[in-house]
């Protein structure tokens, strides 16, 4: 839906940068994840998910720029993830 509106504005001569960040989530009983931004397996993983405990996060980057964040059983951090995408900051 957002792509269509952005394309329509551009065709009407009122284009602006498309800044929408993709977001997806899934829950299965007590397990869940939230994915923000670009999650592409070709990107470098900055912080591997913790395997010993089913809780963690992964930062996917290209160079030093964060492109996507995968939050695994880490609730309430989506806004934090959105704020660091496109920057060189890291989610602590």
N, C-alpha and C positions, 0 to 999 in steps of 0.2 A: 504494500500500500504506500509506504513512504517513497519507494523508488518512483512510482507512478506520479506522485505529487511533485517530486523534485524534477522529473523529466518534463512534466507539464509547465512548470515555472520556467525552466530553461528554454523550452520552445516558445514561450510567450515573451522571452527577452528579459525575464526577471530571475535569472538563475543565481544560485548561491551555492557555496560548497556543500556537498553531501557529507554530513558528519554523523549520521546515524551509526551506532555501534550495535552489531548483532548481539543477541542475548538468547540463551537457551538454558533450560533447566530440566532435571528429571529427578524424581524421588521414587524409591522402592523401599517401603517400610522405613527403617531408621537410617537408610543410606540415601545420599543424594549428592548431586553436583550442580553447579551453576557455571556456565561458560559465557564469558564476555569478550567481545572483540573477535579477532581473527585467530582461530585455532586450526593450524595447519601442521601436520606432522613433519613438514620440511623445515619448520622454524626451530631454532635452538631453544631447549628447555633450560631456563635459568636456575630454577629451584625444583629438583625432582620431587614428586609427591612422596611423602613418607609412607613406606610400605609396612612397617611394623605396626603402625596404628592407622586405622582407616580414616585419617583426617590429614588434610594438607592442602597445598595449592601449588600450581605450576605456572610459571611466567614464561610465555613464549615470545621470543624476541628475534629481531633481525638487526644485527650489529648491536648497538647499545639501546635501541629503541624498543620498548615493550609494545607488542602487537596484540596480545591476547592474554587472558588470565583464566585458568581453570581452578575453581574452588571446589574441593571435595570435602563434604561434611564440615564446611567452614561457613557458618550462617551469618548473615547480616553484614557481609563485606562487599557486596556488589557495587555500591557507590564508591568505595575505596578502589576497587578494581578499575572502574570506569575512569577515575581521576588520574590513574597512573598510565593508562594506555596512551601511547604517543610520546611518552617522556622517557627519561633515563632513570627515573625513580624505581625503587623496588618496594614491594608490599611486605611489610614487617609483621 
